[in-house]
Amino acid sequence: VVLALKMKAHCHNTMPDDIDEKGEGGKLLPSQVNGAGDDEQTDSVKTREDLLREMRELRDENARLRASIKKQESSDRTEFPTGTKRLITALISLTIYNILYFVPGFYERIIAFFILLILAKLAGLPFAPMYIPPERRMQMLVIALTFAPLQMIECLLAYVFIIWYFRDNWFVLTIMLGYGAWIYIDKSPSRGGYKRLKKIFRHLPHYRLVADYYPCRLVRTTPLDPKHNYLFGYHPHGIISVGAQANFGTDSTGFDVKFPGIDLTLMTLNLTFKIPFFRELVLAHGLASCGRNSINHHLESKEGGNAVMLVIGGAAESLDAHPDLMDLTLKNRKGFVRLALRHGAHLVPVISFGENEVFTGIPNQRGSFTRDVQNWLQKKTGVAPVLFVGRGIFNYAFGVFPHRRPITSVVGAPLPCPKVADVKKGDPIIDEWHAKYLEALKDLYEEHKSQHGMTAEMRFF
């Protein structure tokens, strides 16, 4: 507001009378040029150029301040602590979450709960303040209820509990065991889930709260023609790819409006569809397994308008999920290029700024002992052993929930791959288009990184 008032006062005091309304090119109106002397014209033009330059500087400063304020409002109120504060916060948080077992009596538990919170605040620990706007409370509640890792555990425990509780009821036991067997023979994950439910679940209103929590934003650089099929590559993986879930797994940030006619299917691990009950929720959102047969099923349509999204770096890339770092596991991953060539699908690079900032991983630089142990476990189990710390419901230092960090997914221009139906592994054309994709991805990152406060160089491994 101050900048706007300054601009208005500056324009009122310094703007000459012979400036045209459009202000293009610093030119005078013909009638004014004819009626003024040469000296007056020169002074007016110089004044106009100075004025326009100052207005541009004020506009740029205003934009920078707005971006800074928006980032500050979206972030947590306190910075992420380290050392002793983090340990004490973790102990107090565990005590609060398990106060049922430490303090007998209902009213005594309530009193103990508030005493712990007050002591934590007096000690300067990063607990949430007593007063938080209701919309932020609602956002945190929705995140806690829809956080995918917790939903997986809850659904698996619910399935085990039902089997144990009804172990003497053969009717219920038969249904549960039959459902468990159906999970392994059902082909829905390779066909893109339940199509009729996809439009409903992708547009559920509570996902708007999920997107506002971070907040998430989707940026389109080039419109996509629905006459073609597309293969989106999402980068980086992060810890659990929360940006991919919010911006592309749902319509909370307006994907259907920005890319009309494109039916996008987000791909995920096949293991996700082996968890009872949770798989039904994932299938209702239209997610599909990231196997080759599943991708072929979605891209073989000749009508166009189909698109799949792969988090190409996979679990291995999650080991490099650290703030202000853009290390991608992509140098030797060329299978997605081969599939795009086989179907003539266009490759679309996607960069999500802020994906690596929502969680804090343990220090595991390449070549360190910790990283060697993680790589060894990944080779043996097939799962990347990622250790990370998020925030809790009542604190900002310890928990499993993501921090409030802005996530902006920028969708780049498509690369029109030719259709080579008989392409095979190792063909030179795969290396050619793989190199083009890496170049386009790096150019997209370099073009937008300064706008999102990134200074790290993109590296491929």
C-alpha positions as CSV (number, residue, x, y, z in Angstrom):
1,V,0.0,0.0,0.0
2,V,2.9,2.4,0.9
3,L,4.5,1.7,-2.5
4,A,1.2,2.3,-4.3
5,L,0.8,5.7,-2.5
6,K,4.3,6.6,-3.3
7,M,3.8,5.8,-7.0
8,K,0.6,7.8,-7.1
9,A,2.2,10.8,-5.5
10,H,5.3,10.5,-7.7
11,C,3.2,10.3,-10.8
12,H,1.1,13.3,-9.7
13,N,4.1,15.5,-9.0
14,T,6.4,14.6,-11.8
15,M,4.3,13.3,-14.7
16,P,4.3,15.9,-17.5
17,D,1.2,17.0,-19.2
18,D,2.3,15.8,-22.7
19,I,2.5,12.1,-21.8
20,D,0.0,9.9,-23.7
21,E,-2.3,7.6,-21.8
22,K,-0.8,4.3,-23.0
23,G,2.7,5.2,-22.2
24,E,4.3,3.1,-24.9
25,G,7.8,3.8,-26.0
26,G,8.0,7.3,-24.3
27,K,6.6,9.0,-27.4
28,L,4.6,12.3,-27.5
29,L,1.3,12.7,-29.2
30,P,1.6,14.3,-32.7
31,S,-0.4,17.4,-31.6
32,Q,1.9,17.9,-28.7
33,V,5.0,17.4,-30.7
34,N,3.9,20.0,-33.3
35,G,3.0,22.5,-30.5
36,A,6.2,22.3,-28.5
37,G,9.7,23.5,-29.1
38,D,12.7,21.2,-29.6
39,D,14.1,22.0,-26.1
40,E,10.7,21.3,-24.5
41,Q,10.4,18.0,-26.4
42,T,13.8,16.8,-25.2
43,D,13.1,17.7,-21.6
44,S,9.7,16.0,-21.7
45,V,11.1,12.8,-23.2
46,K,13.9,12.7,-20.6
47,T,11.4,13.2,-17.9
48,R,9.2,10.5,-19.2
49,E,12.0,8.0,-19.5
50,D,13.1,8.7,-16.0
51,L,9.6,8.4,-14.7
52,L,9.0,5.0,-16.5
53,R,12.3,3.7,-15.2
54,E,11.4,4.6,-11.6
55,M,7.9,3.1,-12.0
56,R,9.4,-0.1,-13.2
57,E,11.7,-0.2,-10.2
58,L,8.8,0.4,-7.9
59,R,6.8,-2.3,-9.6
60,D,9.7,-4.9,-9.3
61,E,10.2,-4.0,-5.6
62,N,6.5,-4.3,-5.0
63,A,6.5,-7.8,-6.6
64,R,9.5,-8.9,-4.5
65,L,7.8,-7.7,-1.3
66,R,4.6,-9.5,-2.2
67,A,6.5,-12.7,-2.8
68,S,8.4,-12.4,0.4
69,I,5.2,-11.7,2.4
70,K,3.4,-14.7,0.8
71,K,6.3,-17.0,1.6
72,Q,6.5,-15.8,5.2
73,E,2.8,-16.2,5.8
74,S,2.8,-19.7,4.3
75,S,5.7,-20.9,6.4
76,D,5.7,-22.1,10.0
77,R,6.0,-19.3,12.6
78,T,9.3,-20.6,13.9
79,E,12.3,-22.0,12.1
80,F,13.2,-25.6,12.3
81,P,15.2,-26.2,15.5
82,T,18.3,-28.3,16.0
83,G,20.1,-30.1,18.7
84,T,18.8,-30.0,22.3
85,K,15.6,-28.1,21.5
86,R,14.6,-30.8,19.0
87,L,15.2,-33.6,21.5
88,I,13.2,-31.9,24.3
89,T,10.4,-31.1,21.9
90,A,10.2,-34.7,20.8
91,L,10.1,-35.9,24.5
92,I,7.3,-33.4,25.4
93,S,5.4,-34.3,22.2
94,L,5.5,-38.0,23.0
95,T,4.4,-37.3,26.5
96,I,1.4,-35.2,25.3
97,Y,0.4,-37.9,22.7
98,N,0.6,-40.6,25.4
99,I,-0.8,-38.6,28.3
100,L,-3.5,-41.2,28.7
101,Y,-1.0,-43.7,30.1
102,F,0.8,-41.2,32.4
103,V,-2.0,-39.3,34.2
104,P,-5.2,-41.0,35.6
105,G,-8.5,-39.2,35.5
106,F,-10.2,-37.2,32.7
107,Y,-9.8,-33.7,34.2
108,E,-6.3,-34.4,35.4
109,R,-5.3,-35.2,31.9
110,I,-6.7,-32.0,30.5
111,I,-4.8,-30.0,33.2
112,A,-1.6,-31.9,32.6
113,F,-2.0,-31.3,28.8
114,F,-2.2,-27.5,29.2
115,I,0.6,-27.4,31.8
116,L,2.9,-29.1,29.4
117,L,2.0,-26.7,26.6
118,I,2.5,-23.7,28.8
119,L,5.9,-24.9,30.1
120,A,7.0,-25.6,26.6
121,K,6.1,-22.1,25.4
122,L,7.8,-20.6,28.5
123,A,11.0,-22.6,27.7
124,G,10.9,-21.2,24.1
125,L,10.3,-24.5,22.4
126,P,8.7,-24.5,19.0
127,F,5.2,-25.4,19.9
128,A,2.2,-23.9,18.1
129,P,0.7,-20.8,19.7
130,M,-2.5,-20.9,21.5
131,Y,-4.4,-18.8,19.0
132,I,-4.2,-19.8,15.3
133,P,-6.7,-18.7,12.7
134,P,-9.6,-21.2,12.3
135,E,-8.7,-21.8,8.6
136,R,-5.2,-22.9,9.5
137,R,-6.6,-25.3,12.2
138,M,-8.9,-26.8,9.6
139,Q,-6.0,-27.2,7.2
140,M,-4.0,-29.0,9.8
141,L,-6.9,-31.3,10.6
142,V,-7.4,-32.3,7.0
143,I,-3.7,-33.0,6.6
144,A,-3.8,-35.2,9.7
145,L,-6.8,-37.1,8.4
146,T,-5.6,-37.5,4.8
147,F,-1.9,-38.1,5.2
148,A,-1.2,-41.1,3.0
149,P,1.4,-42.9,5.2
150,L,-0.8,-42.8,8.2
151,Q,-3.8,-44.0,6.1
152,M,-1.8,-47.0,5.0
153,I,-1.0,-48.0,8.5
154,E,-4.5,-47.4,9.7
155,C,-6.1,-49.5,6.9
156,L,-3.6,-52.4,7.4
157,L,-4.2,-52.4,11.1
158,A,-8.0,-52.3,10.6
159,Y,-7.8,-55.3,8.2
160,V,-5.8,-57.3,10.8
161,F,-8.1,-56.3,13.6
162,I,-11.2,-57.4,11.7
163,I,-9.7,-60.8,11.0
164,W,-8.6,-61.2,14.7
165,Y,-11.9,-59.9,16.2
166,F,-14.1,-62.1,13.9
167,R,-11.8,-65.1,14.0
168,D,-14.7,-67.3,15.2
169,N,-17.2,-65.9,12.6
170,W,-16.7,-67.9,9.5
171,F,-18.9,-65.6,7.4
172,V,-16.9,-62.5,8.1
173,L,-13.6,-64.4,8.0
174,T,-14.3,-65.8,4.6
175,I,-15.1,-62.4,3.2
176,M,-11.9,-60.9,4.6
177,L,-9.7,-63.7,3.3
178,G,-11.4,-63.7,0.0
179,Y,-10.9,-59.9,-0.3
180,G,-7.2,-60.5,0.5
181,A,-6.9,-63.0,-2.3
182,W,-8.8,-60.6,-4.7
183,I,-6.2,-57.9,-4.1
184,Y,-3.5,-60.0,-5.8
185,I,-5.6,-61.0,-8.9
186,D,-7.4,-57.7,-9.5
187,K,-6.3,-55.9,-12.7
188,S,-7.8,-52.5,-11.8
189,P,-4.4,-50.9,-10.8
190,S,-3.1,-51.4,-14.3
191,R,-6.3,-49.9,-15.9
192,G,-6.3,-46.6,-14.0
193,G,-8.6,-47.5,-11.1
194,Y,-12.3,-46.8,-10.9
195,K,-13.0,-44.4,-13.7
196,R,-16.6,-43.6,-12.6
197,L,-15.4,-42.5,-9.2
198,K,-12.3,-40.7,-10.4
199,K,-14.2,-37.4,-11.3
200,I,-15.9,-37.4,-7.9
201,F,-12.9,-38.1,-5.7
202,R,-10.5,-35.8,-7.6
203,H,-12.8,-32.8,-7.0
204,L,-13.7,-33.4,-3.3
205,P,-13.8,-30.0,-1.6
206,H,-11.5,-30.8,1.3
207,Y,-8.5,-31.1,-1.1
208,R,-8.7,-27.3,-1.5
209,L,-7.7,-27.2,2.2
210,V,-4.8,-29.5,1.5
211,A,-3.5,-27.3,-1.3
212,D,-3.9,-24.2,0.9
213,Y,-1.9,-25.8,3.7
214,Y,1.4,-25.6,2.0
215,P,0.3,-23.8,-0.2
216,C,0.5,-25.6,-3.6
217,R,0.3,-23.9,-6.9
218,L,0.3,-25.2,-10.5
219,V,2.0,-23.2,-13.3
220,R,1.3,-23.8,-17.0
221,T,4.0,-22.6,-19.4
222,T,2.4,-24.0,-22.6
223,P,-1.1,-25.3,-23.3
224,L,-1.4,-29.0,-24.3
225,D,-3.3,-30.1,-27.4
226,P,-5.8,-32.9,-26.4
227,K,-5.2,-34.6,-29.7
228,H,-2.0,-36.1,-28.4
229,N,-1.0,-38.4,-25.6
230,Y,1.5,-37.2,-23.0
231,L,4.0,-38.7,-20.5
232,F,4.7,-36.3,-17.6
233,G,7.9,-36.6,-15.7
234,Y,7.7,-35.3,-12.1
235,H,10.9,-34.0,-10.4
236,P,12.1,-34.2,-7.7
237,H,10.7,-37.1,-5.8
238,G,11.0,-35.6,-2.4
239,I,10.2,-37.8,0.6
240,I,6.7,-38.8,-0.5
241,S,5.9,-36.5,-3.5
242,V,3.3,-34.4,-1.7
243,G,3.3,-31.9,-4.6
244,A,2.4,-34.6,-7.1
245,Q,-0.5,-35.8,-4.9
246,A,-1.9,-32.3,-4.4
247,N,-1.4,-30.8,-7.9
248,F,-1.9,-33.8,-10.1
249,G,-3.5,-36.5,-8.0
250,T,-6.4,-34.2,-7.3
251,D,-7.9,-31.1,-9.0
252,S,-7.3,-28.8,-6.0
253,T,-5.1,-26.4,-8.0
254,G,-7.1,-26.4,-11.2
255,F,-5.4,-29.0,-13.5
256,D,-8.6,-29.7,-15.4
257,V,-9.1,-26.0,-16.1
258,K,-5.5,-25.3,-17.1
259,F,-5.2,-28.4,-19.3
260,P,-8.7,-29.0,-20.7
261,G,-9.3,-32.3,-22.4
262,I,-6.3,-34.0,-20.8
263,D,-7.2,-37.1,-18.7
264,L,-4.2,-37.4,-16.3
265,T,-3.4,-40.6,-14.4
266,L,-0.8,-40.4,-11.6
267,M,1.4,-43.5,-11.4
268,T,2.5,-45.0,-8.1
269,L,4.2,-48.1,-6.7
270,N,2.4,-51.4,-7.2
271,L,2.9,-52.1,-3.4
272,T,0.4,-49.3,-2.7
273,F,-2.4,-51.5,-4.3
274,K,-1.6,-54.4,-2.0
275,I,-2.7,-52.7,1.2
276,P,-6.4,-53.6,2.0
277,F,-9.0,-50.8,2.1
278,F,-6.3,-48.2,1.2
279,R,-6.1,-49.5,-2.3
280,E,-9.8,-48.8,-2.8
281,L,-9.3,-45.2,-1.8
282,V,-6.3,-44.9,-4.2
283,L,-8.2,-46.5,-7.1
284,A,-11.2,-44.2,-6.5
285,H,-8.8,-41.3,-7.2
286,G,-7.8,-42.9,-10.5
287,L,-4.2,-43.7,-9.6
288,A,-2.5,-46.6,-11.5
289,S,0.5,-48.8,-10.9
290,C,3.7,-47.7,-12.6
291,G,4.3,-50.9,-14.5
292,R,5.0,-51.2,-18.2
293,N,1.7,-52.8,-19.0
294,S,-0.2,-50.1,-17.2
295,I,1.6,-47.3,-19.1
296,N,1.0,-49.1,-22.4
297,H,-2.7,-49.4,-21.6
298,H,-3.0,-45.6,-21.0
299,L,-0.9,-44.4,-23.9
300,E,-2.1,-46.8,-26.7
301,S,-5.3,-44.8,-27.3
302,K,-5.3,-43.3,-30.8
303,E,-7.9,-40.6,-29.9
304,G,-5.5,-38.7,-27.7
305,G,-6.1,-36.7,-24.6
306,N,-4.6,-39.4,-22.3
307,A,-1.6,-38.6,-20.0
308,V,0.3,-40.4,-17.4
309,M,2.6,-39.0,-14.7
310,L,5.7,-40.8,-13.5
311,V,7.9,-39.7,-10.6
312,I,10.9,-40.9,-12.5
313,G,13.5,-40.6,-9.8
314,G,11.7,-43.1,-7.7
315,A,12.5,-44.1,-4.1
316,A,16.3,-43.8,-4.8
317,E,15.9,-40.1,-5.4
318,S,14.2,-39.7,-2.0
319,L,17.6,-40.2,-0.4
320,D,18.6,-36.8,-1.9
321,A,15.5,-34.9,-0.6
322,H,17.2,-32.0,1.2
323,P,16.3,-28.3,1.2
324,D,18.0,-26.2,-1.5
325,L,19.2,-29.3,-3.3
326,M,18.3,-30.5,-6.8
327,D,20.0,-33.9,-7.3
328,L,18.0,-36.1,-9.6
329,T,18.4,-39.8,-10.2
330,L,17.8,-39.7,-13.9
331,K,21.0,-40.3,-15.9
332,N,20.5,-44.0,-16.4
333,R,16.7,-44.0,-16.3
334,K,15.6,-44.3,-19.9
335,G,12.6,-46.7,-19.8
336,F,10.1,-43.8,-19.9
337,V,11.6,-42.5,-23.1
338,R,11.4,-45.9,-24.7
339,L,7.7,-46.1,-23.8
340,A,7.0,-42.6,-25.1
341,L,8.7,-43.4,-28.4
342,R,6.8,-46.6,-28.7
343,H,3.4,-44.8,-28.5
344,G,4.5,-41.4,-30.0
345,A,3.6,-39.7,-26.8
346,H,4.9,-36.2,-26.0
347,L,7.3,-35.9,-23.1
348,V,6.4,-33.2,-20.6
349,P,9.0,-32.2,-17.9
350,V,7.7,-31.0,-14.6
351,I,9.7,-29.3,-11.8
352,S,8.2,-28.8,-8.3
353,F,9.9,-26.1,-6.3
354,G,9.6,-26.7,-2.6
355,E,9.1,-30.5,-2.8
356,N,12.4,-31.1,-0.9
357,E,11.6,-28.5,1.8
358,V,8.5,-30.0,3.4
359,F,10.5,-32.6,5.3
360,T,14.0,-32.7,6.8
361,G,16.0,-35.8,6.1
362,I,19.1,-37.0,8.1
363,P,22.5,-35.9,6.8
364,N,23.5,-38.6,4.2
365,Q,25.8,-37.0,1.6
366,R,26.9,-39.2,-1.2
367,G,29.9,-41.3,-0.1
368,S,29.1,-41.1,3.6
369,F,28.7,-44.2,5.8
370,T,25.0,-43.5,6.3
371,R,24.4,-43.3,2.6
372,D,26.3,-46.5,1.9
373,V,24.1,-48.3,4.5
374,Q,21.0,-46.9,2.9
375,N,22.1,-48.0,-0.6
376,W,22.9,-51.5,0.7
377,L,19.5,-51.8,2.3
378,Q,17.8,-50.5,-0.8
379,K,19.5,-53.2,-3.0
380,K,18.5,-55.9,-0.5
381,T,14.9,-54.9,0.1
382,G,14.0,-52.8,-2.9
383,V,12.8,-50.0,-0.6
384,A,14.7,-46.8,0.1
385,P,15.2,-46.5,3.9
386,V,14.5,-42.8,4.2
387,L,14.7,-41.3,7.7
388,F,13.0,-37.9,8.0
389,V,11.5,-35.5,10.5
390,G,8.4,-33.4,9.9
391,R,6.2,-31.5,12.3
392,G,3.5,-32.5,14.8
393,I,0.0,-31.2,15.3
394,F,1.0,-29.1,18.3
395,N,4.7,-28.4,17.5
396,Y,6.9,-27.5,14.6
397,A,10.0,-29.6,15.4
398,F,8.9,-33.2,15.8
399,G,6.4,-35.4,13.9
400,V,5.5,-37.0,10.7
401,F,3.4,-34.4,9.1
402,P,4.8,-32.1,6.4
403,H,5.9,-28.5,7.1
404,R,4.1,-25.5,5.6
405,R,6.3,-24.8,2.7
406,P,5.2,-23.4,-0.7
407,I,5.2,-26.0,-3.5
408,T,5.0,-24.7,-7.0
409,S,4.8,-27.3,-9.9
410,V,5.9,-25.8,-13.2
411,V,4.8,-27.8,-16.3
412,G,7.2,-27.3,-19.2
413,A,6.7,-27.4,-22.9
414,P,6.1,-30.9,-24.4
415,L,8.7,-32.7,-26.5
416,P,6.9,-34.3,-29.5
417,C,8.5,-37.7,-29.7
418,P,8.2,-39.6,-33.0
419,K,6.4,-42.9,-33.0
420,V,8.8,-45.8,-33.2
421,A,6.7,-48.9,-32.6
422,D,9.6,-51.4,-32.7
423,V,12.0,-49.4,-30.6
424,K,14.2,-51.6,-28.4
425,K,16.4,-51.1,-25.4
426,G,19.8,-49.7,-26.4
427,D,18.6,-48.0,-29.7
428,P,20.4,-44.7,-30.4
429,I,17.1,-42.9,-30.7
430,I,16.4,-43.5,-27.0
431,D,19.7,-41.8,-26.0
432,E,18.9,-38.9,-28.3
433,W,15.5,-38.1,-26.8
434,H,16.7,-38.8,-23.3
435,A,19.4,-36.1,-23.8
436,K,16.8,-33.7,-25.2
437,Y,14.6,-34.4,-22.1
438,L,17.4,-33.7,-19.7
439,E,18.2,-30.5,-21.5
440,A,14.6,-29.3,-21.5
441,L,14.3,-30.2,-17.8
442,K,17.4,-28.2,-16.9
443,D,16.4,-25.2,-19.0
444,L,13.0,-25.2,-17.2
445,Y,14.7,-25.3,-13.8
446,E,17.2,-22.5,-14.7
447,E,14.4,-20.3,-16.0
448,H,12.2,-20.5,-12.9
449,K,14.6,-21.2,-10.0
450,S,15.3,-17.6,-9.1
451,Q,11.6,-16.9,-8.7
452,H,11.4,-19.5,-6.0
453,G,14.6,-18.8,-4.1
454,M,16.6,-21.7,-5.4
455,T,20.4,-21.4,-5.8
456,A,21.5,-25.0,-6.2
457,E,22.6,-26.4,-9.5
458,M,20.6,-29.2,-11.0
459,R,22.7,-32.4,-11.1
460,F,22.0,-35.8,-12.7
461,F,23.0,-39.1,-11.1
